[in-house]
């Protein structure tokens, strides 16, 4: 991992946007038995939240990311390295937090089942 990635991740942890703060609070409140890391570097990329144990990435993006080639490249990279990516719009995290949390919990359940079947 490159030093500039680590420095950038630390800087971003101190300046999370409102949607990231909301979802981070929910992830911590839930106490689901899995540790999430915020602004976590994976390879050349920085993701909003990552659960290393389940290889689950959660991304909260503004509308400018819709169909972004950079985001598609990052998603391909993560998928090739065994990560599952959940992507939400920032406005969803703020206006329908319960839906976002329930989706995350559902995917965690699915990943737990996959892990148990191996």
C-alpha positions as CSV (number, residue, x, y, z in Angstrom):
1,X,0.0,0.0,0.0
2,X,1.4,3.4,-1.0
3,X,2.1,6.0,1.7
4,X,0.1,8.6,-0.2
5,X,-3.0,6.3,-0.1
6,X,-2.7,6.0,3.7
7,X,-2.3,9.8,4.1
8,X,-5.3,10.4,1.8
9,X,-7.4,7.9,3.8
10,X,-6.5,9.6,7.1
11,X,-7.4,13.0,5.7
12,X,-10.8,11.7,4.4
13,X,-11.6,10.1,7.8
14,X,-11.5,13.6,9.3
15,X,-13.7,15.2,6.7
16,X,-16.5,12.7,6.0
17,X,-19.6,14.2,4.4
18,X,-23.1,14.1,6.0
19,X,-24.2,10.9,4.3
20,X,-20.9,9.1,5.4
21,X,-21.3,10.3,8.9
22,X,-24.9,9.0,9.0
23,X,-24.1,5.5,7.7
24,X,-20.9,5.2,9.8
25,X,-23.0,6.0,12.9
26,X,-25.5,3.3,11.8
27,X,-22.8,0.7,11.2
28,X,-21.3,1.4,14.6
29,X,-24.7,1.4,16.3
30,X,-25.8,-2.0,14.9
31,X,-23.1,-4.0,16.5
32,X,-23.5,-6.8,13.9
33,X,-20.4,-8.7,14.8
34,X,-18.3,-7.4,11.9
35,X,-15.9,-4.6,12.0
36,X,-16.1,-1.9,9.3
37,X,-13.3,0.4,8.4
38,X,-14.0,3.8,7.0
39,X,-12.0,5.4,4.1
40,X,-10.2,2.1,3.7
41,X,-7.5,1.7,0.9
42,X,-7.9,-1.4,-1.2
43,X,-5.1,-1.6,-3.9
44,X,-5.0,1.7,-5.7
45,X,-8.5,2.7,-4.5
46,X,-10.0,4.2,-1.4
47,X,-13.5,3.0,-0.4
48,X,-15.9,4.7,2.0
49,X,-16.5,1.6,4.2
50,X,-15.1,-1.9,4.1
51,X,-15.7,-5.0,6.0
52,X,-12.5,-7.0,5.5
53,X,-13.9,-10.3,7.0
54,X,-16.7,-10.4,4.5
55,X,-14.9,-8.5,1.7
56,X,-17.8,-6.1,1.5
57,X,-17.4,-2.5,0.3
58,X,-20.0,0.2,0.8
59,X,-19.8,3.3,-1.4
60,X,-21.8,6.5,-1.0
61,X,-21.7,8.6,-4.1
62,X,-23.1,11.9,-5.3
63,X,-25.0,12.0,-8.6
64,X,-21.8,13.0,-10.5
65,X,-20.7,9.4,-10.1
66,X,-23.5,7.9,-12.1
67,X,-22.0,5.8,-14.9
68,X,-18.5,7.1,-14.1
69,X,-15.8,5.1,-16.0
70,X,-13.5,5.5,-13.0
71,X,-16.1,4.0,-10.7
72,X,-16.7,1.1,-13.2
73,X,-13.0,0.4,-13.3
74,X,-12.8,0.4,-9.5
75,X,-15.8,-1.9,-9.2
76,X,-14.2,-4.3,-11.7
77,X,-10.9,-4.3,-9.8
78,X,-12.7,-4.9,-6.5
79,X,-14.8,-7.8,-8.0
80,X,-11.7,-9.4,-9.5
81,X,-10.1,-9.4,-6.0
82,X,-13.2,-11.0,-4.4
83,X,-15.0,-7.9,-3.0
84,X,-18.7,-7.3,-3.1
85,X,-19.6,-3.6,-3.7
86,X,-22.8,-2.0,-2.5
87,X,-23.3,1.5,-4.0
88,X,-25.8,4.0,-2.7
89,X,-26.5,7.6,-3.6
90,X,-25.7,10.1,-0.8
91,X,-29.2,11.4,-0.9
92,X,-30.5,7.8,-0.2
93,X,-28.3,7.6,2.9
94,X,-29.8,10.8,4.2
95,X,-33.5,10.4,3.1
96,X,-33.9,6.7,3.5
97,X,-31.3,5.5,6.0
98,X,-33.5,2.6,7.1
99,X,-33.6,1.2,3.5
100,X,-29.8,1.5,3.2
101,X,-29.2,-0.2,6.5
102,X,-31.6,-3.0,5.7
103,X,-29.9,-3.5,2.3
104,X,-26.5,-3.7,4.0
105,X,-27.9,-6.2,6.6
106,X,-29.4,-8.3,3.8
107,X,-26.2,-8.5,1.9
108,X,-24.2,-9.3,5.1
109,X,-26.6,-12.3,5.6
110,X,-26.1,-13.5,2.0
111,X,-22.3,-13.2,2.4
112,X,-22.4,-15.1,5.8
113,X,-24.3,-17.9,4.0
114,X,-21.8,-18.0,1.2
115,X,-19.0,-18.1,3.7
116,X,-20.6,-20.9,5.7
117,X,-21.1,-23.0,2.5
118,X,-17.4,-23.0,1.6
